[in-house]
């Protein structure tokens, strides 16, 4: 479990690309002067979690998460949300505390354990107190969890050889889009390794 793309003074935004699915993301405007800080909380998922060996099983897994979030939000692209104190005891939330959700068009207060896979919810529940000890306030009781950010990394991995080329000569899949990284720094590092491989070819 790790935090990803923390946006100071930002907001949670809608990022769905298909009907009847909810996807969240985060952003800050230039001034970074909104009331909340937001940051994705991600759980590592591997192909073994996808429930099949089809090359597109990761996309199916992603779409299932997004459909479950839409259903938990009760339609109209509302995002399911829960306060941390309720999430940790698997109790549905009924409204906000001091932290007011920034997601538009709005949230539906619920129990996120009902729309997340058990291993994902359990991992987040275990990680929140640990993260709170490292960063004061991260697990405060009325912090808001808004689901689901499912587009942090590619759900597929493009094949490549030891020289970092795909089976199509001259094509070097790299970074998050190619399924070879899971964040800005790891994508940059993978891009550098691919650039070095291209230099060797030249």
N, C-alpha and C positions, 0 to 999 in steps of 0.2 A: 504494500500500500504506500502510495507516495502522493505528494502534492504536485500539481502541475499548473504552470501558467497562472501565477497569482496576480490579480489585478487590483492594485490599491485604488481606493476611491472609485471603484468600478461598479459594474452591474452584470447580472446574469441575463443572457439574451437567448432568444429563440433561434434555433439553427436547423430545424427540420427541413428535409428535402423531399419528403414523401407524405402523401396523405395519411391521416390517422396514425401518425407517429410523432413522438415528442423527443426532441434533442435539445440539450442546453449547451451553452458555451459561455465564455466570460470576456469582458472587454473593459477598458478604461478609456474615457475621452481624454483629450490632451491635458486638461486641467487636473484630472484625477481628483475631483473635488466632490464626488458623490458620497453618500453617507456610509456605505458599506465597503468592506474589502471582500473580494470573492476569489476563490481559488478552487480548481478542480481537485477532487480527491479520487484517485484512480486505484484500481485493483489490477494487479498483473493477471492477464488471461493468456492461456496458451492453447495451441490447437487441440490438446487433449480435452479442453473444456467445451469444445464446440459441438460435441455429440455426433461426430461423423468425420469421415476422411475425404469428403468431397472438397475439391480445391476452393469452392465458394462457401464452405461451411461457416467460415468466420463472418461472412456477410449475413448469412441466415441468423447466426447468433446475435449479431448487432441489430438486425431488424426485429427480432423477437424482443430484445430489451426495449427498443423504442416503441413497439406496439404495446408492451406491458406498461410503459410509462404513460402512454396516451390513455390507456384504459384506467389506470390508477388516478389520472388527472380528471377523469370523468368527461372527456371530450372537450371540444372547442379549443384544443391545443393548450389547455391549462396544464401546468407542470405539477406533478406530485411533490409535496414538500413535507418535511417533518423537523421538529426541533430536536437538537442533539440529545437533550435529557430524555425525551420520549423514545428516540431511536435506540438508545442504549438499553432500555427495558422493554422494547418491542411494543410500546403503547402508542396508539394513533394520536397524533397531535390534533388539537381542535382550533388552534389559532396561534398567532405570533406572540413573542414576548417583546423584549426591547429591540430585537433585530427585525426589521420589516423587509420582507422579500422584495427584491428589485425586478424579478422576472415579469415580463409582459408577454402575453395578455393577463397573466395572473397565476395563482397557485391553488391547488386543492390540498387541504390539510389531510393527511392520511398516515398510514404505516408503510414505510418504504420496504419493510421486510416482505410485504405482499407482492411487490413488483420486481424485486432484485433476486437473482439466484442466491440461494442460501450461503454459498461460499463467499460471494461478494459482500453480502450484508454482514456476515460474521467477521470477515476480514476488516471491514471498516469499523465495526464495533470494537474489535480488539485494538485497532490502531489509534483511534481517537484519543484515548487517555494518554497514550505514549506521545503522540504529537502535541497534546496539551502540556505535557511536562517539558517539551523542547521549545515550544512557542506559546507563551502564556496567552490564554484566551481562545486558543484554537478549538478547544472542546467545551467552551462555555455553554451553560445549560440551554440558553435560548438562541444559540447559533442555529442557522437554518441550513438544512440539507435539501437540495433541489435536484430532482432526477430527470433525465439521466444524461450524462455526458459520455457518449459512446463513439465519438469521432476523434479521439486523441491520437490514434495511430491507425494505420491501414489494417483492415481485417483480412487482407491477403498478402502473401509475400511472393514477389516475382522471383523466379529462379535466376541464379547466376552461378558462374563457375569460380574456380579458385582465383582467376585473374579479374574477378568482379564483373565480367561481361555476362550478359544473358546468353541463352542459346542463339539469339540473333546477334551476330557479330557487330560490334560498334555500339551496342546499346548497354549502358551501365545503370541498372536500376539501383537507386540508393535512397537513403534517408527514410522519412516516415511514409511518403507516398508509395515507395517500393516495398515497404514492409520490413526494412532493415534498421529501423531506429524507433525510439519511443519518446522523443522529446527534442527540444531545440539543440541542446549540446550534443547528444548522441547522433542526431541527424547531421550536424556540422562535422563531427569527427568521421562519420561514415562517408560524407561527401569528400573530405580530404583524402581518405584512403582510396576512394574511387579515382580522384584526380591523380594521385600518385600512380595508380595502376595504368591510367591513360598515358601518363608521361613515360612509363616504362615501355608501353606499346609504341610510342612515337620514337 
